[in-house]
Amino acid sequence: MEVRVNSYVEDLATGHRSLVNTAYLVYVALKDEKPSRVPRLIPETDIEKNVNGLQVKKTKRNKKIP
């Protein structure tokens, strides 16, 4: 599973926030110290469906890279 994490800096006086970093964390399920399959995520909202569609495309693209 890949999770996107956004980091922000905030001006405490004004409350204004600015994006300073975006990272992607990869989690791998392990069973007996080996990667194992987990149930697929089922996106429910339009936003989740959009993000999932983009992720599927990204995964396919990355698999083509040697």
N, CA, C and O atoms as CSV, one atom per row, in Angstrom:
chain,resi,resn,atom,element,x,y,z
A,1,MET,N,N,0.851,-1.163,0.000
A,1,MET,CA,C,0.000,0.000,0.000
A,1,MET,C,C,0.894,1.222,0.000
A,1,MET,O,O,1.926,1.256,0.671
A,2,GLU,N,N,0.495,2.206,-0.747
A,2,GLU,CA,C,1.226,3.466,-0.796
A,2,GLU,C,C,0.346,4.555,-0.190
A,2,GLU,O,O,-0.835,4.671,-0.518
A,3,VAL,N,N,0.937,5.348,0.696
A,3,VAL,CA,C,0.211,6.416,1.378
A,3,VAL,C,C,0.896,7.743,1.090
A,3,VAL,O,O,2.112,7.868,1.232
A,4,ARG,N,N,0.111,8.731,0.685
A,4,ARG,CA,C,0.645,10.076,0.447
A,4,ARG,C,C,0.568,10.869,1.745
A,4,ARG,O,O,-0.449,10.859,2.437
A,5,VAL,N,N,1.670,11.559,2.062
A,5,VAL,CA,C,1.745,12.373,3.275
A,5,VAL,C,C,2.149,13.786,2.881
A,5,VAL,O,O,3.178,13.976,2.233
A,6,ASN,N,N,1.360,14.772,3.260
A,6,ASN,CA,C,1.677,16.180,3.018
A,6,ASN,C,C,2.131,16.802,4.333
A,6,ASN,O,O,1.522,16.583,5.380
A,7,SER,N,N,3.212,17.583,4.263
A,7,SER,CA,C,3.714,18.303,5.442
A,7,SER,C,C,3.541,19.804,5.208
A,7,SER,O,O,3.773,20.308,4.110
A,8,TYR,N,N,3.132,20.496,6.256
A,8,TYR,CA,C,2.864,21.924,6.155
A,8,TYR,C,C,3.640,22.688,7.217
A,8,TYR,O,O,3.965,22.148,8.274
A,9,VAL,N,N,3.933,23.950,6.924
A,9,VAL,CA,C,4.443,24.881,7.912
A,9,VAL,C,C,3.306,25.871,8.186
A,9,VAL,O,O,2.569,26.256,7.278
A,10,GLU,N,N,3.178,26.276,9.457
A,10,GLU,CA,C,2.079,27.179,9.816
A,10,GLU,C,C,2.615,28.392,10.572
A,10,GLU,O,O,3.398,28.264,11.514
A,11,ASP,N,N,2.178,29.557,10.140
A,11,ASP,CA,C,2.490,30.794,10.846
A,11,ASP,C,C,1.499,30.886,12.005
A,11,ASP,O,O,0.300,31.070,11.793
A,12,LEU,N,N,2.006,30.759,13.221
A,12,LEU,CA,C,1.111,30.735,14.381
A,12,LEU,C,C,0.385,32.056,14.597
A,12,LEU,O,O,-0.706,32.071,15.167
A,13,ALA,N,N,0.966,33.156,14.157
A,13,ALA,CA,C,0.334,34.463,14.340
A,13,ALA,C,C,-0.876,34.630,13.412
A,13,ALA,O,O,-1.903,35.182,13.807
A,14,THR,N,N,-0.737,34.147,12.180
A,14,THR,CA,C,-1.818,34.368,11.201
A,14,THR,C,C,-2.639,33.110,10.924
A,14,THR,O,O,-3.764,33.191,10.431
A,15,GLY,N,N,-2.062,31.935,11.248
A,15,GLY,CA,C,-2.756,30.683,10.945
A,15,GLY,C,C,-2.562,30.229,9.503
A,15,GLY,O,O,-3.087,29.190,9.103
A,16,HIS,N,N,-1.804,31.009,8.715
A,16,HIS,CA,C,-1.566,30.652,7.307
A,16,HIS,C,C,-0.678,29.415,7.238
A,16,HIS,O,O,0.360,29.337,7.894
A,17,ARG,N,N,-1.113,28.446,6.426
A,17,ARG,CA,C,-0.345,27.212,6.228
A,17,ARG,C,C,0.159,27.127,4.801
A,17,ARG,O,O,-0.519,27.544,3.862
A,18,SER,N,N,1.370,26.575,4.648
A,18,SER,CA,C,1.956,26.381,3.322
A,18,SER,C,C,2.497,24.963,3.229
A,18,SER,O,O,3.135,24.469,4.158
A,19,LEU,N,N,2.239,24.317,2.103
A,19,LEU,CA,C,2.755,22.980,1.853
A,19,LEU,C,C,4.265,23.060,1.680
A,19,LEU,O,O,4.750,23.868,0.888
A,20,VAL,N,N,5.018,22.236,2.406
A,20,VAL,CA,C,6.475,22.244,2.291
A,20,VAL,C,C,7.033,20.924,1.774
A,20,VAL,O,O,8.177,20.880,1.322
A,21,ASN,N,N,6.247,19.843,1.831
A,21,ASN,CA,C,6.772,18.555,1.416
A,21,ASN,C,C,5.629,17.588,1.145
A,21,ASN,O,O,4.605,17.612,1.828
A,22,THR,N,N,5.816,16.741,0.145
A,22,THR,CA,C,4.905,15.640,-0.118
A,22,THR,C,C,5.751,14.378,-0.221
A,22,THR,O,O,6.753,14.355,-0.937
A,23,ALA,N,N,5.353,13.339,0.486
A,23,ALA,CA,C,6.098,12.079,0.459
A,23,ALA,C,C,5.134,10.930,0.226
A,23,ALA,O,O,3.948,11.025,0.540
A,24,TYR,N,N,5.645,9.867,-0.315
A,24,TYR,CA,C,4.869,8.648,-0.510
A,24,TYR,C,C,5.521,7.543,0.303
A,24,TYR,O,O,6.689,7.215,0.092
A,25,LEU,N,N,4.766,6.971,1.229
A,25,LEU,CA,C,5.264,5.885,2.065
A,25,LEU,C,C,4.700,4.575,1.534
A,25,LEU,O,O,3.520,4.495,1.192
A,26,VAL,N,N,5.536,3.558,1.465
A,26,VAL,CA,C,5.101,2.256,0.974
A,26,VAL,C,C,5.079,1.280,2.143
A,26,VAL,O,O,6.076,1.108,2.845
A,27,TYR,N,N,3.933,0.646,2.339
A,27,TYR,CA,C,3.776,-0.356,3.375
A,27,TYR,C,C,3.627,-1.720,2.715
A,27,TYR,O,O,2.932,-1.864,1.710
A,28,VAL,N,N,4.286,-2.715,3.291
A,28,VAL,CA,C,4.198,-4.075,2.776
A,28,VAL,C,C,3.728,-4.972,3.908
A,28,VAL,O,O,4.324,-4.998,4.985
A,29,ALA,N,N,2.638,-5.717,3.648
A,29,ALA,CA,C,2.137,-6.670,4.641
A,29,ALA,C,C,3.063,-7.882,4.663
A,29,ALA,O,O,3.459,-8.390,3.614
A,30,LEU,N,N,3.402,-8.336,5.855
A,30,LEU,CA,C,4.281,-9.492,5.990
A,30,LEU,C,C,3.565,-10.625,6.718
A,30,LEU,O,O,2.814,-10.408,7.669
A,31,LYS,N,N,3.820,-11.815,6.249
A,31,LYS,CA,C,3.338,-13.019,6.924
A,31,LYS,C,C,4.513,-13.980,6.947
A,31,LYS,O,O,5.043,-14.338,5.895
A,32,ASP,N,N,4.921,-14.395,8.122
A,32,ASP,CA,C,6.108,-15.241,8.269
A,32,ASP,C,C,7.330,-14.584,7.616
A,32,ASP,O,O,8.137,-15.244,6.961
A,33,GLU,N,N,7.440,-13.272,7.813
A,33,GLU,CA,C,8.564,-12.470,7.322
A,33,GLU,C,C,8.666,-12.419,5.802
A,33,GLU,O,O,9.733,-12.118,5.267
A,34,LYS,N,N,7.573,-12.709,5.099
A,34,LYS,CA,C,7.535,-12.622,3.638
A,34,LYS,C,C,6.352,-11.759,3.230
A,34,LYS,O,O,5.323,-11.759,3.907
A,35,PRO,N,N,6.486,-11.013,2.115
A,35,PRO,CA,C,5.352,-10.205,1.642
A,35,PRO,C,C,4.120,-11.073,1.408
A,35,PRO,O,O,4.216,-12.182,0.880
A,36,SER,N,N,2.961,-10.552,1.809
A,36,SER,CA,C,1.720,-11.302,1.605
A,36,SER,C,C,0.633,-10.369,1.086
A,36,SER,O,O,0.689,-9.155,1.281
A,37,ARG,N,N,-0.333,-10.947,0.438
A,37,ARG,CA,C,-1.437,-10.170,-0.125
A,37,ARG,C,C,-2.428,-9.776,0.966
A,37,ARG,O,O,-2.606,-10.480,1.960
A,38,VAL,N,N,-3.056,-8.642,0.747
A,38,VAL,CA,C,-4.110,-8.166,1.644
A,38,VAL,C,C,-5.336,-7.862,0.781
A,38,VAL,O,O,-5.203,-7.705,-0.433
A,39,PRO,N,N,-6.528,-7.775,1.383
A,39,PRO,CA,C,-7.717,-7.444,0.589
A,39,PRO,C,C,-7.553,-6.085,-0.089
A,39,PRO,O,O,-6.975,-5.163,0.488
A,40,ARG,N,N,-8.062,-5.967,-1.308
A,40,ARG,CA,C,-7.994,-4.709,-2.052
A,40,ARG,C,C,-8.840,-3.641,-1.370
A,40,ARG,O,O,-9.878,-3.924,-0.771
A,41,LEU,N,N,-8.365,-2.418,-1.480
A,41,LEU,CA,C,-9.112,-1.264,-0.997
A,41,LEU,C,C,-10.279,-1.018,-1.943
A,41,LEU,O,O,-10.115,-1.067,-3.162
A,42,ILE,N,N,-11.432,-0.760,-1.396
A,42,ILE,CA,C,-12.601,-0.455,-2.221
A,42,ILE,C,C,-12.931,1.019,-2.037
A,42,ILE,O,O,-13.507,1.403,-1.020
A,43,PRO,N,N,-12.563,1.865,-3.034
A,43,PRO,CA,C,-12.854,3.302,-2.914
A,43,PRO,C,C,-14.357,3.546,-2.955
A,43,PRO,O,O,-15.075,2.925,-3.738
A,44,GLU,N,N,-14.826,4.459,-2.100
A,44,GLU,CA,C,-16.261,4.714,-2.005
A,44,GLU,C,C,-16.654,6.100,-2.500
A,44,GLU,O,O,-17.638,6.242,-3.226
A,45,THR,N,N,-15.897,7.121,-2.115
A,45,THR,CA,C,-16.260,8.483,-2.516
A,45,THR,C,C,-15.661,8.802,-3.881
A,45,THR,O,O,-14.783,8.087,-4.364
A,46,ASP,N,N,-16.137,9.870,-4.494
A,46,ASP,CA,C,-15.595,10.289,-5.788
A,46,ASP,C,C,-14.108,10.619,-5.683
A,46,ASP,O,O,-13.331,10.305,-6.585
A,47,ILE,N,N,-13.720,11.249,-4.587
A,47,ILE,CA,C,-12.304,11.591,-4.392
A,47,ILE,C,C,-11.466,10.317,-4.281
A,47,ILE,O,O,-10.413,10.209,-4.908
A,48,GLU,N,N,-11.930,9.358,-3.489
A,48,GLU,CA,C,-11.206,8.098,-3.345
A,48,GLU,C,C,-11.098,7.376,-4.686
A,48,GLU,O,O,-10.052,6.810,-5.004
A,49,LYS,N,N,-12.163,7.392,-5.465
A,49,LYS,CA,C,-12.155,6.733,-6.776
A,49,LYS,C,C,-11.159,7.410,-7.711
A,49,LYS,O,O,-10.453,6.737,-8.462
A,50,ASN,N,N,-11.103,8.745,-7.666
A,50,ASN,CA,C,-10.170,9.488,-8.507
A,50,ASN,C,C,-8.728,9.177,-8.113
A,50,ASN,O,O,-7.896,8.893,-8.974
A,51,VAL,N,N,-8.435,9.229,-6.830
A,51,VAL,CA,C,-7.084,8.951,-6.345
A,51,VAL,C,C,-6.694,7.515,-6.673
A,51,VAL,O,O,-5.564,7.255,-7.085
A,52,ASN,N,N,-7.623,6.584,-6.491
A,52,ASN,CA,C,-7.338,5.184,-6.788
A,52,ASN,C,C,-7.038,4.992,-8.277
A,52,ASN,O,O,-6.124,4.247,-8.633
A,53,GLY,N,N,-7.795,5.655,-9.141
A,53,GLY,CA,C,-7.556,5.565,-10.580
A,53,GLY,C,C,-6.184,6.083,-10.956
A,53,GLY,O,O,-5.498,5.487,-11.786
A,54,LEU,N,N,-5.778,7.197,-10.346
A,54,LEU,CA,C,-4.451,7.749,-10.601
A,54,LEU,C,C,-3.363,6.791,-10.110
A,54,LEU,O,O,-2.325,6.631,-10.752
A,55,GLN,N,N,-3.617,6.160,-8.966
A,55,GLN,CA,C,-2.630,5.229,-8.408
A,55,GLN,C,C,-2.475,3.997,-9.291
A,55,GLN,O,O,-1.364,3.499,-9.469
A,56,VAL,N,N,-3.568,3.507,-9.839
A,56,VAL,CA,C,-3.499,2.351,-10.732
A,56,VAL,C,C,-2.640,2.692,-11.950
A,56,VAL,O,O,-1.798,1.895,-12.364
A,57,LYS,N,N,-2.852,3.867,-12.514
A,57,LYS,CA,C,-2.042,4.299,-13.663
A,57,LYS,C,C,-0.572,4.418,-13.278
A,57,LYS,O,O,0.302,4.001,-14.038
A,58,LYS,N,N,-0.292,4.985,-12.105
A,58,LYS,CA,C,1.082,5.154,-11.652
A,58,LYS,C,C,1.760,3.797,-11.456
A,58,LYS,O,O,2.918,3.617,-11.832
A,59,THR,N,N,1.041,2.854,-10.872
A,59,THR,CA,C,1.595,1.519,-10.649
A,59,THR,C,C,1.928,0.840,-11.968
A,59,THR,O,O,2.990,0.233,-12.103
A,60,LYS,N,N,1.025,0.939,-12.946
A,60,LYS,CA,C,1.282,0.338,-14.255
A,60,LYS,C,C,2.497,0.976,-14.915
A,60,LYS,O,O,3.325,0.285,-15.508
A,61,ARG,N,N,2.601,2.308,-14.807
A,61,ARG,CA,C,3.729,3.021,-15.390
A,61,ARG,C,C,5.033,2.593,-14.726
A,61,ARG,O,O,6.028,2.367,-15.415
A,62,ASN,N,N,5.043,2.478,-13.405
A,62,ASN,CA,C,6.260,2.111,-12.679
A,62,ASN,C,C,6.711,0.690,-12.993
A,62,ASN,O,O,7.907,0.400,-12.967
A,63,LYS,N,N,5.767,-0.197,-13.289
A,63,LYS,CA,C,6.131,-1.577,-13.609
A,63,LYS,C,C,6.838,-1.666,-14.954
A,63,LYS,O,O,7.553,-2.635,-15.211
A,64,LYS,N,N,6.650,-0.663,-15.824
A,64,LYS,CA,C,7.308,-0.643,-17.134
A,64,LYS,C,C,8.745,-0.158,-17.050
A,64,LYS,O,O,9.542,-0.393,-17.958
A,65,ILE,N,N,9.077,0.525,-15.946
A,65,ILE,CA,C,10.432,1.062,-15.765
A,65,ILE,C,C,11.354,-0.064,-15.299
A,65,ILE,O,O,11.064,-0.721,-14.299
A,66,PRO,N,N,12.470,-0.297,-16.015
A,66,PRO,CA,C,13.376,-1.395,-15.627
A,66,PRO,C,C,14.093,-1.132,-14.318
A,66,PRO,O,O,14.882,-1.963,-13.869
